Amino acid sequence: MDWISVLFTIGFIMIVVGFILSFIATLTIVFKGLRSRRAKAPGWGGLIMVGPIPIIFGTSKETVKIIVILSILLMILALIVILILGWLK
């Protein structure tokens, strides 16, 4: 196998894992909300990466803090992948 097919396979697997994790997170939030007796709604938020710029939105400060931390980790991971691919050339 050449590097292009390996990178394609890794990228495809990462996309599938991302969808699965999003689905599991959604189910967890829904079931947690159903079990809760309080009227407090669960926090929601999202992250859209446009190149290196994150666009973050959320319903509570805690949700936004978690998403900010995750976006920083995502940018660090992207930087590591770019550096590794640069060294492989």
C-alpha positions as protocol buffer text, in pm:
chain_id: "A"
residue {
  index: 1
  type: MET
  ca { x: 0 y: 0 z: 0 }
}
residue {
  index: 2
  type: ASP
  ca { x: 120 y: 348 z: -75 }
}
residue {
  index: 3
  type: TRP
  ca { x: 96 y: 648 z: 159 }
}
residue {
  index: 4
  type: ILE
  ca { x: -206 y: 799 z: -17 }
}
residue {
  index: 5
  type: SER
  ca { x: -427 y: 498 z: 45 }
}
residue {
  index: 6
  type: VAL
  ca { x: -306 y: 473 z: 406 }
}
residue {
  index: 7
  type: LEU
  ca { x: -386 y: 840 z: 471 }
}
residue {
  index: 8
  type: PHE
  ca { x: -724 y: 804 z: 299 }
}
residue {
  index: 9
  type: THR
  ca { x: -807 y: 503 z: 517 }
}
residue {
  index: 10
  type: ILE
  ca { x: -701 y: 685 z: 835 }
}
residue {
  index: 11
  type: GLY
  ca { x: -907 y: 990 z: 740 }
}
residue {
  index: 12
  type: PHE
  ca { x: -1212 y: 781 z: 660 }
}
residue {
  index: 13
  type: ILE
  ca { x: -1184 y: 595 z: 990 }
}
residue {
  index: 14
  type: MET
  ca { x: -1154 y: 926 z: 1179 }
}
residue {
  index: 15
  type: ILE
  ca { x: -1469 y: 1058 z: 1011 }
}
residue {
  index: 16
  type: VAL
  ca { x: -1666 y: 743 z: 1097 }
}
residue {
  index: 17
  type: VAL
  ca { x: -1542 y: 750 z: 1458 }
}
residue {
  index: 18
  type: GLY
  ca { x: -1642 y: 1119 z: 1480 }
}
residue {
  index: 19
  type: PHE
  ca { x: -1995 y: 1040 z: 1366 }
}
residue {
  index: 20
  type: ILE
  ca { x: -2021 y: 752 z: 1611 }
}
residue {
  index: 21
  type: LEU
  ca { x: -1895 y: 967 z: 1900 }
}
residue {
  index: 22
  type: SER
  ca { x: -2141 y: 1244 z: 1810 }
}
residue {
  index: 23
  type: PHE
  ca { x: -2426 y: 994 z: 1804 }
}
residue {
  index: 24
  type: ILE
  ca { x: -2325 y: 847 z: 2141 }
}
residue {
  index: 25
  type: ALA
  ca { x: -2289 y: 1195 z: 2294 }
}
residue {
  index: 26
  type: THR
  ca { x: -2634 y: 1293 z: 2170 }
}
residue {
  index: 27
  type: LEU
  ca { x: -2790 y: 977 z: 2313 }
}
residue {
  index: 28
  type: THR
  ca { x: -2611 y: 1032 z: 2643 }
}
residue {
  index: 29
  type: ILE
  ca { x: -2740 y: 1388 z: 2672 }
}
residue {
  index: 30
  type: VAL
  ca { x: -3094 y: 1285 z: 2582 }
}
residue {
  index: 31
  type: PHE
  ca { x: -3105 y: 995 z: 2829 }
}
residue {
  index: 32
  type: LYS
  ca { x: -2945 y: 1204 z: 3101 }
}
residue {
  index: 33
  type: GLY
  ca { x: -3211 y: 1471 z: 3043 }
}
residue {
  index: 34
  type: LEU
  ca { x: -3490 y: 1212 z: 3057 }
}
residue {
  index: 35
  type: ARG
  ca { x: -3364 y: 1067 z: 3385 }
}
residue {
  index: 36
  type: SER
  ca { x: -3324 y: 1407 z: 3546 }
}
residue {
  index: 37
  type: ARG
  ca { x: -3614 y: 1520 z: 3763 }
}
residue {
  index: 38
  type: ARG
  ca { x: -3512 y: 1883 z: 3745 }
}
residue {
  index: 39
  type: ALA
  ca { x: -3643 y: 2116 z: 3476 }
}
residue {
  index: 40
  type: LYS
  ca { x: -3292 y: 2229 z: 3387 }
}
residue {
  index: 41
  type: ALA
  ca { x: -3215 y: 2160 z: 3022 }
}
residue {
  index: 42
  type: PRO
  ca { x: -2879 y: 2010 z: 2926 }
}
residue {
  index: 43
  type: GLY
  ca { x: -2621 y: 2244 z: 2780 }
}
residue {
  index: 44
  type: TRP
  ca { x: -2569 y: 2237 z: 2406 }
}
residue {
  index: 45
  type: GLY
  ca { x: -2288 y: 2372 z: 2197 }
}
residue {
  index: 46
  type: GLY
  ca { x: -2094 y: 2332 z: 1880 }
}
residue {
  index: 47
  type: LEU
  ca { x: -1767 y: 2393 z: 1706 }
}
residue {
  index: 48
  type: ILE
  ca { x: -1712 y: 2476 z: 1341 }
}
residue {
  index: 49
  type: MET
  ca { x: -1352 y: 2478 z: 1222 }
}
residue {
  index: 50
  type: VAL
  ca { x: -1296 y: 2705 z: 922 }
}
residue {
  index: 51
  type: GLY
  ca { x: -933 y: 2635 z: 848 }
}
residue {
  index: 52
  type: PRO
  ca { x: -744 y: 2726 z: 1164 }
}
residue {
  index: 53
  type: ILE
  ca { x: -1022 y: 2951 z: 1295 }
}
residue {
  index: 54
  type: PRO
  ca { x: -1273 y: 2796 z: 1538 }
}
residue {
  index: 55
  type: ILE
  ca { x: -1631 y: 2924 z: 1552 }
}
residue {
  index: 56
  type: ILE
  ca { x: -1772 y: 2826 z: 1891 }
}
residue {
  index: 57
  type: PHE
  ca { x: -2127 y: 2855 z: 2019 }
}
residue {
  index: 58
  type: GLY
  ca { x: -2310 y: 2718 z: 2321 }
}
residue {
  index: 59
  type: THR
  ca { x: -2593 y: 2764 z: 2567 }
}
residue {
  index: 60
  type: SER
  ca { x: -2389 y: 2786 z: 2889 }
}
residue {
  index: 61
  type: LYS
  ca { x: -2047 y: 2896 z: 3005 }
}
residue {
  index: 62
  type: GLU
  ca { x: -1949 y: 2542 z: 3102 }
}
residue {
  index: 63
  type: THR
  ca { x: -2035 y: 2410 z: 2757 }
}
residue {
  index: 64
  type: VAL
  ca { x: -1837 y: 2684 z: 2585 }
}
residue {
  index: 65
  type: LYS
  ca { x: -1534 y: 2621 z: 2810 }
}
residue {
  index: 66
  type: ILE
  ca { x: -1534 y: 2252 z: 2721 }
}
residue {
  index: 67
  type: ILE
  ca { x: -1565 y: 2331 z: 2350 }
}
residue {
  index: 68
  type: VAL
  ca { x: -1279 y: 2584 z: 2369 }
}
residue {
  index: 69
  type: ILE
  ca { x: -1055 y: 2321 z: 2527 }
}
residue {
  index: 70
  type: LEU
  ca { x: -1156 y: 2068 z: 2262 }
}
residue {
  index: 71
  type: SER
  ca { x: -1090 y: 2318 z: 1981 }
}
residue {
  index: 72
  type: ILE
  ca { x: -741 y: 2387 z: 2117 }
}
residue {
  index: 73
  type: LEU
  ca { x: -671 y: 2014 z: 2129 }
}
residue {
  index: 74
  type: LEU
  ca { x: -804 y: 1977 z: 1774 }
}
residue {
  index: 75
  type: MET
  ca { x: -576 y: 2256 z: 1646 }
}
residue {
  index: 76
  type: ILE
  ca { x: -274 y: 2098 z: 1821 }
}
residue {
  index: 77
  type: LEU
  ca { x: -361 y: 1760 z: 1666 }
}
residue {
  index: 78
  type: ALA
  ca { x: -391 y: 1919 z: 1322 }
}
residue {
  index: 79
  type: LEU
  ca { x: -53 y: 2091 z: 1366 }
}
residue {
  index: 80
  type: ILE
  ca { x: 109 y: 1760 z: 1467 }
}
residue {
  index: 81
  type: VAL
  ca { x: -37 y: 1583 z: 1162 }
}
residue {
  index: 82
  type: ILE
  ca { x: 84 y: 1863 z: 931 }
}
residue {
  index: 83
  type: LEU
  ca { x: 435 y: 1847 z: 1078 }
}
residue {
  index: 84
  type: ILE
  ca { x: 450 y: 1469 z: 1050 }
}
residue {
  index: 85
  type: LEU
  ca { x: 336 y: 1478 z: 687 }
}
residue {
  index: 86
  type: GLY
  ca { x: 597 y: 1746 z: 617 }
}
residue {
  index: 87
  type: TRP
  ca { x: 872 y: 1526 z: 757 }
}
residue {
  index: 88
  type: LEU
  ca { x: 761 y: 1227 z: 549 }
}
residue {
  index: 89
  type: LYS
  ca { x: 829 y: 1407 z: 221 }
}
